[in-house]
Each structure stands twice: as structure tokens, then as C-alpha cells.
Amino acid sequence: MLLEDKNALVMGAGSGVGAATALRFAQEGAKVVCADIRLDGAEETVRRIQAAGGTAVAVRCDVSREQDTIDAVRTVVDEFGRLDIVFNNVGVPTPRLGDKLEDHTVEDFQRLVAVNFGGVFLGCKQAVIQFKRQGGGGVILNTGSVAGLVAWGGSVYGATKGAVHQLTKAVAIEGAPFGIRANAICPAGMPYTNFMAAGGLAGPPDAMAKVAEQTAQTHPLGRAITAEDCAEAAVYLVSDRAANVTGALLPVDGGYVAR
């Protein structure tokens, strides 16, 4: 029960890493607000948490809209009394798999920045405001990417993740005097999520299994990264076991960036 008596807001909780993490947070004792632009997805995660004996509520949230983020934070406070953890875990991939820099339209660029960087900015901003308002500190966790650490993946996508990494460090330093910690997990490819499907990696189970196998071969450990791998890292970073860890960018990549 690493998160007993903690209240968490998980963005993008309707599928993939967000859903897996919301479930793990609840298993560790947290009460969870599951936010997603697809309310039905968030509600399904809530049903799974409740079926396992946990406590959760669902809200619709478009992370590129500040009022939606304000409302999601307010839901946690209204439902559970205070906010302890915010996991900014919403992102969109390169619109067309394999696009080079010059293939991106201005609209592609603006959407990637608005969601991947803007959504994290808004989530961090509202978390810090609430943490300072209530006192006692708090924890922010962002989803970065290996693509923000090395030139891997789409160029604009990687740039947005690099921005997330820098913002994470800045929030960690600014928040430290107030007991606010901020870290990021940096996954390397998860073909079984809606995020990857949006990047053109959707298909029948056998085809997806082949993609997973090919992805695994790029990792020194030889295993594909799963949403559950990311959820386990997330639990550690938001728990008191990481009480002296802030400003960290934790690769969940099977050793990819260590080579």
C-alpha cells in the first residue's frame, strides 16, 4: 500500500500507460480521478478499479484546454479533499509513421506541441497551483520519451518530449522549496496502446505481435516495453520511496539509451 491515503489525478487514463498506471495506483491504496478525452475509456478504467475494490471517478479532459485541466484538478479536491499526485500522461504521435521534418505540416506541428508539451505545461501549472494552495507538497509525474533523449522517432514529436523533459527539471527546481517533486518516465515504444495505434501501428493481433517482437530486438534486454512496465516505474516515482528523487528522467527502455 505504497500510496495509501493519497489522491491522484491520472491524465490519459482511458487506455495504455494511463489505464495501467491508474489501476496500479489504486492497487497501492490511492483514490484516483481517471481523466481522458474519451470519457468512455476513463469510465471503463474506473469500472476495473472499482471491481478490484478501489476508489475512482471518471472525468472528460482535453489536456490542451486549460479549463478542462482546472476542472479535473478541482474534481480530485471536491471528491477526495486534496490533491497529492498528478500524472501528466497524454500525448499524440507523429501523424504519419516515418514522416521526416519536412513532411510535417504547420497543423501537425501545432497539434503535437499543443498536446504533448502544452498538455504537460497545463497539468504541471495547475498541479503546482493546487499544491501551493493546500500546502504539504505534492508529486508531479510526466510522460516523456526516449525520443526526447536521443534522435529516435519523429523529429517534432521528439522535440516536444525534449521540452517535457526540460519543463520537468524546471518544475522540480522551482517546486523543491514547497515540497513539490517532479519526475518523468521515458518509455521506448509500446505497440499495444491506443497511442501507438494512432501512429499507424494498428492491426490484427498477429501483426501487432510481430511489431512487438521487432521492437524488442532494438532493446538490449530483448523485451518489448509494456504499459505495465511504465506503471511500475510510475508507482515508485510518486511514492514516498522516491521522497528524495526529483528532476529525474527515468528511461523505461530495456537499456536502449545506455548503448
C-alpha positions in Angstrom: 0.0 0.0 0.0 2.6 2.5 -1.1 0.0 5.1 -1.9 -2.4 4.7 0.9 -4.3 7.9 1.8 -3.0 9.6 -1.4 -5.3 11.1 -4.1 -4.2 11.0 -7.7 -5.2 12.5 -11.0 -4.2 10.4 -14.0 -4.4 12.0 -17.4 -5.0 9.7 -20.4 -6.4 7.1 -18.0 -8.7 5.5 -20.6 -6.1 3.2 -22.2 -2.4 2.2 -22.4 0.0 3.5 -19.8 -2.6 5.8 -18.2 -5.0 2.9 -17.6 -2.3 0.6 -16.3 -1.0 3.2 -14.0 -4.4 4.2 -12.7 -5.0 0.6 -11.8 -1.6 0.2 -10.1 -2.1 3.5 -8.1 -5.5 2.2 -6.9 -4.0 -1.2 -6.0 -1.4 0.7 -3.9 -4.2 2.4 -2.0 -4.7 5.7 -3.9 -8.0 7.2 -4.7 -7.9 8.1 -8.4 -9.6 10.5 -10.8 -9.3 9.0 -14.2 -9.2 11.7 -16.9 -9.4 11.2 -20.6 -10.6 12.9 -23.7 -12.6 9.7 -24.3 -14.9 9.6 -21.3 -16.0 6.0 -22.1 -12.4 4.9 -21.8 -12.0 6.6 -18.4 -15.2 5.1 -17.2 -14.0 1.6 -18.2 -10.8 2.1 -16.2 -12.9 3.3 -13.2 -15.1 0.1 -13.5 -11.9 -2.0 -13.4 -10.6 -0.2 -10.3 -13.9 -0.5 -8.5 -14.3 -4.2 -9.4 -10.9 -4.7 -7.7 -12.2 -2.9 -4.6 -10.6 0.5 -5.3 -12.0 4.0 -5.4 -12.1 6.1 -8.6 -14.1 8.5 -10.6 -14.0 9.5 -14.3 -13.9 12.9 -15.9 -13.5 14.0 -19.5 -10.5 16.2 -20.1 -8.8 17.6 -23.2 -5.4 18.5 -21.8 -4.8 21.2 -24.5 -7.6 23.2 -22.8 -6.7 24.9 -19.6 -10.3 24.9 -18.2 -10.5 21.2 -18.6 -7.3 20.7 -16.6 -8.6 23.1 -13.9 -11.8 21.2 -13.7 -10.0 17.8 -13.5 -7.9 19.1 -10.5 -11.0 20.5 -8.9 -12.7 17.1 -9.2 -10.0 15.5 -7.2 -10.3 18.1 -4.4 -14.1 18.0 -4.4 -14.3 14.3 -4.4 -11.4 13.4 -2.0 -10.4 16.6 -0.2 -6.9 17.3 -1.5 -4.6 16.5 -4.4 -1.4 14.6 -3.9 -0.3 13.2 -7.3 -0.7 14.4 -10.9 0.4 12.1 -13.7 0.5 14.0 -17.0 0.3 11.1 -19.4 -1.4 12.4 -22.6 0.4 12.5 -25.9 -0.1 12.2 -29.6 2.4 10.6 -32.0 3.9 11.7 -35.3 0.8 11.9 -37.5 2.2 9.6 -40.2 4.7 7.0 -39.2 8.0 7.7 -40.8 7.4 11.3 -41.6 10.6 13.5 -41.8 10.8 17.0 -40.6 9.8 18.5 -43.9 6.8 16.2 -44.2 5.1 17.9 -41.2 2.5 20.5 -41.9 2.1 23.5 -39.7 -1.1 21.9 -38.4 0.8 18.7 -37.5 3.4 20.8 -35.6 0.8 22.8 -33.7 -1.2 19.7 -32.6 2.0 17.9 -31.4 3.1 21.0 -29.4 -0.4 21.7 -28.0 -1.0 18.2 -26.7 2.5 16.8 -25.9 4.0 19.9 -24.5 1.0 22.2 -23.9 -0.9 19.5 -22.0 2.1 18.8 -19.7 2.6 22.5 -19.1 -1.1 23.0 -18.1 -1.1 19.9 -15.9 2.1 21.0 -14.2 0.8 24.5 -13.8 -2.5 23.5 -12.2 -0.8 20.9 -10.0 1.6 23.5 -8.6 -1.1 26.0 -8.0 -3.2 23.4 -6.1 -0.2 22.1 -4.1 0.8 25.6 -3.0 -2.8 26.4 -2.2 -3.3 23.4 0.1 0.3 23.1 1.5 2.2 20.0 2.3 3.8 19.5 -1.1 2.9 17.0 -3.8 4.2 14.9 -6.7 4.1 15.5 -10.5 5.0 12.8 -12.9 5.2 13.4 -16.6 5.5 11.0 -19.5 8.5 11.9 -21.6 10.1 9.6 -24.1 13.3 8.1 -25.3 12.6 10.2 -28.4 13.3 13.2 -26.2 16.7 11.8 -25.1 18.1 10.7 -28.4 17.1 11.3 -32.1 14.6 8.4 -32.2 11.1 8.7 -33.6 9.6 11.7 -35.3 11.6 14.9 -35.2 8.8 17.2 -34.0 7.5 14.6 -31.6 11.0 14.2 -30.1 11.3 17.9 -29.8 8.0 18.1 -27.8 9.3 15.4 -25.5 12.6 17.2 -25.1 10.6 20.2 -24.0 8.7 18.0 -21.5 12.0 16.8 -20.0 13.3 20.4 -19.6 10.0 21.5 -18.1 10.1 18.6 -15.6 13.5 19.7 -14.4 12.5 23.3 -14.1 9.3 22.4 -12.1 11.5 20.2 -9.9 13.8 23.1 -9.0 11.0 25.7 -8.6 8.9 23.3 -6.6 11.6 22.0 -4.2 11.2 24.7 -1.6 7.5 23.8 -1.4 8.0 20.1 -1.1 6.8 19.6 -4.7 8.7 16.8 -6.6 8.6 16.4 -10.4 10.0 13.5 -12.5 9.4 11.9 -15.8 9.3 8.4 -17.2 10.8 7.9 -20.7 9.4 4.9 -22.5 10.7 3.4 -25.7 7.9 2.2 -27.9 4.7 0.4 -26.8 2.8 -1.1 -29.7 -0.2 -2.3 -27.7 -1.5 1.1 -26.8 -4.0 3.5 -28.5 -1.2 6.0 -28.7 0.8 3.6 -31.0 -2.3 2.8 -33.0 -2.7 6.5 -33.7 0.8 6.5 -35.2 -0.2 3.8 -37.7 0.6 0.7 -35.7 -2.9 -0.7 -35.6 -3.6 -4.2 -36.9 -4.7 -7.7 -36.2 -3.1 -9.4 -33.1 -0.6 -11.5 -35.0 0.7 -8.4 -36.9 0.9 -6.5 -33.6 2.8 -9.3 -32.0 5.3 -9.1 -34.8 5.7 -5.4 -34.3 6.3 -6.1 -30.6 8.9 -8.7 -31.4 10.7 -6.3 -33.8 10.6 -3.5 -31.2 12.0 -5.8 -28.6 15.0 -6.6 -30.8 16.1 -2.9 -30.6 16.4 -3.2 -26.7 19.5 -4.7 -25.1 17.2 -6.7 -22.7 15.3 -8.1 -25.7 11.8 -7.5 -24.4 9.2 -5.1 -25.6 8.2 -2.3 -23.3 4.7 -2.7 -21.9 2.2 -0.3 -20.3 2.7 -2.3 -17.1 6.4 -1.6 -17.1 5.7 2.1 -17.2 3.1 1.8 -14.4 5.6 0.1 -12.1 8.1 2.9 -12.6 5.3 5.4 -12.1 4.3 3.9 -8.7 7.9 4.2 -7.5 8.4 7.8 -8.6 5.2 9.1 -7.0 5.6 7.1 -3.8 7.4 8.1 -0.6 10.1 5.6 -1.5 11.3 8.2 -4.0 11.0 11.0 -1.5 14.5 12.3 -2.3 14.2 11.9 -6.1 13.2 14.9 -8.2 14.1 16.2 -11.6 14.8 12.7 -12.8 14.2 11.4 -16.3 13.8 7.6 -15.9 14.2 5.6 -19.2 11.9 2.6 -19.3 13.6 1.3 -22.4 15.3 -2.1 -21.9 18.6 -0.3 -22.0 18.1 1.4 -25.4 19.7 4.7 -24.4 22.5 3.1 -22.4 24.3 1.9 -25.6 
